[in-house]
């Protein structure tokens, strides 16, 4: 696989493409929706292909494997979601597991791999003027300050 192609796949997405979800404890996690990853693949290497395993229920989870092929090279990702969610969510558990597997397979090619470093993500978004990242970093600093005061009370 050409270095130029890998560089295009690995490039950070525009700030506007990022979405966030609230983590337990009040933090935020920025991510890229699978639709944006599909768009990146279509733009950079339009002849990519994908296949999925049949969904399997493992305990409380539905699990799916995804094989993503780009220029003859195949990478695999595994995705899962709660098989029996307690509350109604968007899409079925199988659809969410498929999306998760797709994103994980794409990450094997470097697509969105930078998201594991959320400090980089926040700085990247701030450079592009995204206020969500600024607000998040401000909240994170407040949480750090609170945690430090609990660990080292005066």
Buried (B, 14 or more C-beta within 10 A) or exposed (E): EEEEBBEBBBEBBEBEBBEBEEEEEEBBEBBBBBEBBBBBBEEBBEEBEBEBBEBEEEEEBBBBBBBBBBEEEEBBBBBBBBBEEEEEEEEBBBBBBBBBBBBBBBBBBBBBBBBEEBEEBBEBBBEEEBEBBEEBBEEBEEEEEEEEEEEEEE
